[in-house]
Amino acid sequence: MSGKLGEILLKENLISADQLKQALEHQKTSGGRLGNSLVKLGFLSDDEVTAILSRQYGVPSINLGYFEVDASVIKLIPMETAMKYQILPLSRVGSSLTVAMVDPTNVFAMDDIKFMTGFNIEPVVASETAITEAIKKHYGSVEDVERKKEIEEIVSFIDEGQAESVELEAEDEAGLNLAELEKAAEEAPVIKLVNYILTDAVKRGASDIHMEPYEKEYRVRYRIDGMLATIMNPPNKLRDAIISRVKIMSKLDISEKRLPQDGRIMIKMMHNNKKKQLDFRVSVLPTLHGEKVVMRLLDKENLRLDMTKLGFEQDSLTKFQKAVLKPYGMVLVTGPTGSGKTNTLYSAIALLNKPDTNIVTAEDPVEFQLPGINQVQMKEQIGLNFAAALRSFLRQDPNIILVARSATLRRRKSPSRRRSPGTWCSRRCTPTTRRPRFRA
């Protein structure tokens, strides 16, 4: 085919002999068909290649960019077959199935598709580039298909009875056997499924994972680019085992099912051929049909500590920098979840973090660990709350205090050096009492 196509193109003066030579070398190096190489090198457009192919094979051509494919027709041919033969099912009328093909003379492909679907095949020709793009559009990427298969294998493996011992009576809280629940959470299929959910969220670039129990289903969703998308529906009988596994990983009390709990999971994984350390902030909320788990992915590589890259307008950036650089006062950073409070606060702390500055933070939770900053995790269950932490901070000789839960940045008047016990000196060397003073 390549030789015939090249001869036609040369005969009609659509390409030069030198361009044909370059295209053949590109084809030899990169693979694929000659027409695709000509398009990639910019010698011909996709429409020109399609028109030539139509004349060469004597079959109609089609511009797939303007054709709306029926989803029910796509299901007739698996993605593996479509990629193998470079084809795309387009429409079905009676017993005939119209299929876009790169090579309509491929009788093996025609016979295989006819045997698979039971329909008579009516071929139309399209370029390799157009069909490849259409396959991605209608079937999804290869990674998506492999991911879907892996999910189905895990769920089917569990659903075939491998984890029957984890089924619990949801209505009978008093009959809950903690030993059985913990054992179920440690079973290989459940561990594999939870690990897959965590790592898959990272690969997809999700910011949050939602595990939601309902009366007749259990749903797992990811928030990707601000939008929630359903990823899988594990068997409802695994609900308690999955939740318990997450609780064990985040060091929460698996016996407590009536009150909200907060925890943290730290994992290491290989992503894009490099080792990454990731934190998941875990929140467990009791709902009508069980406990809902939401995990916020905290990727340190995505933390931006440069204020100029946070999206501030120049006037606002100047005002904010001026406020945080003052030697006294308070800065409030407020906003809804996901609005950028953490990035803004940490970028401010990074700006103020100097060897001569003592910075102490009270956070719930500590989302990212920053070098040179004394970060304190609040633990309400042992009495370490914000009030207790702030009382202790006053004895820690702080220059700057960050209260992360309420998104408040407080700065104490900065002493230049210590004059005598019980006395501090500001930059103007004005004596103050030992007790720090805050100004709003």
Secondary structure, DSSP 8 states (H G I E B T S, - for coil): -HHHHHHHHHHTTSS-HHHHHHHHHHHHHH-S-HHHHHHHTTSS-HHHHHHHHHHHHTS-B--GGG----HHHHTTS-HHHHHHHTEEEEEEETTEEEEEES-TT-HHHHHHHHHHH-SEEEEEE--HHHHHHHHHHHH--HHHHHHHHHHHHHHHHIIIIITGGG---SS-STT--HHHHHHHHTSHHHHHHHHHHHHHHHHHT-SEEEEEE-SS-EEEEEEETTEEEEEE---GGGHHHHHHHHHHHTT--TT--SS-EEEEEEEEEEETTEEEEEEEEEEEEEETTEEEEEEEEEEGGG----GGGTT--HHHHHHHHHHHTSSSEEEE---STTSSHHHHHHHHHHHH--TT--EEEEESS--S--TT-EEEE-BGGGTB-HHHHHHHHTTS--SEEEETTTTEEEE----SEEEETTEEE-TT--EEESS-----
